């Protein structure tokens, strides 16, 4: 597994989503929910970008702008379609940087 640095914690403000390209060019979505950072695949099950995803901080979920599907950030599961799974990356911090293993 390779450790990939996605950016500094301050690059991901609370209750926002930012796409970051992996070395292979595929995006991951870095989502900060009230200071808790999650990273998952950067595209919905239909292949659309999560660039304009809506963060629902009070519920720890996000809403796909293309289909209105809510995703559980801990498991990467779509709540209305459990067969729709997005890969969730384990997050760790190295000083002030967000790091994932791929």
C-alpha positions as CSV (number, residue, x, y, z in Angstrom):
1,X,0.0,0.0,0.0
2,X,1.1,3.5,-0.8
3,X,0.6,6.5,1.5
4,X,-0.7,9.5,-0.4
5,X,-0.7,13.0,1.0
6,X,-3.8,14.9,0.0
7,X,-3.1,18.3,1.5
8,X,-2.9,20.1,4.7
9,X,-5.8,19.9,7.2
10,X,-6.5,23.6,6.7
11,X,-7.0,23.0,2.9
12,X,-10.3,21.3,3.8
13,X,-12.6,23.7,5.7
14,X,-15.4,22.4,7.9
15,X,-18.5,21.2,6.1
16,X,-17.0,21.2,2.7
17,X,-15.9,18.7,0.0
18,X,-12.9,19.1,-2.2
19,X,-11.8,16.7,-4.9
20,X,-8.1,15.7,-5.0
21,X,-6.6,13.7,-7.9
22,X,-4.7,10.5,-7.0
23,X,-1.5,9.7,-8.8
24,X,-3.5,7.6,-11.3
25,X,-5.7,10.6,-12.1
26,X,-8.8,9.3,-10.4
27,X,-10.3,11.8,-7.9
28,X,-11.1,11.2,-4.2
29,X,-13.5,13.4,-2.3
30,X,-12.1,14.8,0.9
31,X,-15.0,15.7,3.1
32,X,-14.7,17.6,6.4
33,X,-17.8,17.2,8.6
34,X,-17.4,19.5,11.6
35,X,-13.7,18.8,11.7
36,X,-14.0,15.1,11.1
37,X,-12.3,14.3,7.8
38,X,-13.5,11.5,5.5
39,X,-12.1,10.4,2.1
40,X,-14.1,8.3,-0.4
41,X,-14.2,7.8,-4.2
42,X,-14.7,11.0,-6.0
43,X,-17.5,9.8,-8.3
44,X,-21.0,8.5,-7.7
45,X,-22.0,5.0,-8.8
46,X,-23.1,6.5,-12.2
47,X,-19.6,8.0,-12.7
48,X,-20.5,11.7,-12.0
49,X,-18.1,13.8,-10.0
50,X,-18.7,14.6,-6.4
51,X,-17.4,18.1,-7.0
52,X,-20.6,19.8,-5.9
53,X,-21.7,17.4,-3.2
54,X,-23.8,18.7,-0.3
55,X,-22.5,18.0,3.2
56,X,-25.2,17.3,5.7
57,X,-23.1,17.9,8.8
58,X,-25.9,17.2,11.4
59,X,-26.3,13.7,10.0
60,X,-22.7,12.9,9.0
61,X,-23.8,12.3,5.4
62,X,-23.4,13.8,2.0
63,X,-25.9,14.2,-0.8
64,X,-25.0,13.4,-4.4
65,X,-25.9,16.4,-6.5
66,X,-26.7,14.3,-9.6
67,X,-29.2,11.8,-8.1
68,X,-30.1,13.1,-4.7
69,X,-28.8,9.9,-3.0
70,X,-27.4,10.2,0.5
71,X,-24.2,8.4,1.4
72,X,-23.1,7.3,4.8
73,X,-19.5,8.5,5.1
74,X,-18.3,5.8,7.5
75,X,-19.3,2.9,5.2
76,X,-19.6,4.5,1.8
77,X,-23.2,3.1,1.4
78,X,-26.0,4.8,-0.4
79,X,-28.9,4.9,2.0
80,X,-31.6,4.5,-0.7
81,X,-29.7,1.8,-2.6
82,X,-27.5,-0.4,-0.4
83,X,-26.0,-2.0,-3.5
84,X,-24.4,1.3,-4.3
85,X,-21.1,1.4,-2.5
86,X,-18.3,3.9,-2.7
87,X,-14.8,3.0,-1.6
88,X,-13.9,4.6,1.8
89,X,-10.2,5.3,2.4
90,X,-8.7,5.1,5.9
91,X,-7.5,8.6,6.9
92,X,-4.6,9.4,9.1
93,X,-2.7,12.6,9.9
94,X,1.0,13.3,9.7
95,X,1.5,16.5,11.5
96,X,-0.9,18.8,9.7
97,X,-1.4,16.7,6.6
98,X,-4.2,14.4,5.5
99,X,-2.9,11.0,4.4
100,X,-4.6,8.0,3.0
101,X,-3.4,4.5,2.0
102,X,-4.1,3.2,-1.4
